[in-house]
Amino acid sequence: MKKESLKVAVIGGGSSYTPELIEGFIKRYPELPVKDLYLVDIEAGKEKLEIVGNLAKRMLEKANVPINLHLTLDRREAIRDADFVTTQLRVGLLTARARDERIPLRYNLIGQETTGAGGFAKALRTIPVILDICRDMEELAPNAWLLNFTNPAGIVTEAVLKHSSVRTMGLCNLPIGTRMQIAKALNVDVSQVDIEMIGINHLNWTTRVIVDGVDVTQQVLFQAASGQSGFTMKNIPDFGWDLEFLKSLGSLPCAYHRYYYLRDEMLKEQLHAAETTGTRAETVKKVEDELFEMYKDPNLNVKPPQLEKRGGAYYSEAALNLVSSIYNNKKDIQTVNIRNNGIIGCLPDDVSVEVNCVIDANGAHPVQLTTPIDAKIRGLLQAVKAYEELTVEAAVTGDYGTALQALTLHPLVGSASLAKSVLDDILRENEAELPAYWQR
């Protein structure tokens, strides 16, 4: 029986993204009756939590929506008897992200927060914290859903699936963003667009695009190869795809594939940015500082448009689509991270994959794939998934050898000697956040 009111806990509530989430709760209140909304952070994020929390209160008051907003550093209080827990946290804050980006660049490797050596470092810091949250949920809210937005979302979700009994799904704004981009490129409403996605988080391929029942995949591939196509994210340069490459691939790579398929161009751009304007983390830090100055304005009571510069487009929509579909048993289709269970036959059953699912009150039910996974996709997919499996193990065990093998295996590292140098730098510069590796 559907509950008449909900309790939601947002872990990482002091994030600059929170006003977008609040806007989403306001818009959806008629279908999503949240009674108590807890924004949770840690002591280091207390000031930001208060700033963004006060803005959130003003937004709720302006909209006249009867949601009781709670700001707290007590995670257990927030989780107790919650219906939904969302995670949008960053262990080590943007300072750690900047390290994640710069350490690989020292070795002429891609420096990025969700993939390669940078994503690996972030996963090592994040997984133990997420699993601590899961232990609180197992004790205090065993029936709650954990909806993870924390990057690297697929790896974090896999850790929860393997090492917790919590009901969970991972989500990302990339799939919904891809649908929006395709709709814009084809000049149609997004409701007319259906896509099939195959892969894992930040490594998925759009294998079919259907508009009003008509397969327009080839048209989309042609447009994606026509220069500044817009088929990317704010944090990834829009290097156009080669038409012959896309035709032979037969699918639309996600924006993050540029780090693999266009590695030389992406590395050159990153090295230049690091020497001039700064890495993405350093750019985001400036944007965040400006946003929080705006958030302090007591007259501000709406989400400022400048938040779009932060790079989290459609974050609220993706998150609250999922919450609403579970609560309202909608049985609609969304692209989420779940346990494989054979949906992608070339991957183990117990890993996380990112595929289309029917979402209802019982969770996510994968939609049968219509496109065979051939060697063009399978080769890269299996290599990166093997890296992810080892990364989860390394984060949980604190085992140096497993961490070394994970980094060596990643296609964006691919060298044992480089992997060892990078790993040693990561461990040394993240000593406070990775105590397991210093207790060996």
Order of alpha helices (4+ residues) and beta strands (2+ residues): beta-alpha-beta-alpha-beta-alpha-beta-alpha-alpha-beta-alpha-beta-alpha-beta-beta-beta-alpha-alpha-beta-alpha-alpha-alpha-alpha-beta-beta-beta-alpha-alpha-alpha
